[in-house]
């Protein structure tokens, strides 16, 4: 299995825009057209064939269909723009650097050196990519734990801290090289480690808010202290490899709010997606 280390947004935009086909959701973010008159990309909301000088962007990947459509143009300026649009996509070059099997503490610095202008990724993003399967997303699992902690105003705990806790819960440790071991863990064991971390974090937050009287995560001198407390409040071991789990943990005196339901996109999230797609396309053309 190969992972895309850099350029995901741009390559995903190109593939989505050129290889999407009209089916299913007419409001798909990939239902795009290029306006030859205004020289800008537009988002369409239906499957109706747009009138010229609009050109559905997915036709660019089908040269015969594309040029059959633009041949109907009478304005030589529009014809030239249509030809230029096609050539920009057809001749777009993608530089590829293939990295062999490398531990996460080696991949991180490589990515930081080449990722100068893109979205900044951290170790949570890299481990999410390394452990992802169609039925498991590490980032979603960590966000679900944070949603639970948010019931006691501890939702601002750093996701990297929880990632360290998950690695420790899995029997590895808190260091970066321990976190890297998660990618070799069977998904069933990884889910168990997430569940163990969530329960321990709930108990740690209950202790902090009821006994220490720290109202939020911001009141902690260091979030590393939260990682230590989470280890102290581990529940009973799930498997023999957790035999080092401390015994005699305190039980929470006040239960936390139950886990929230699945996250729904925040208002404006779809608009932001469309703007990202448009910005990536404009960078190409």
Beta strands, then each sheet from edge to edge (+ up, - down):
strand 1: 32-35
strand 2: 40-43
strand 3: 54-56
sheet 1: 2+ 1- 3+
end
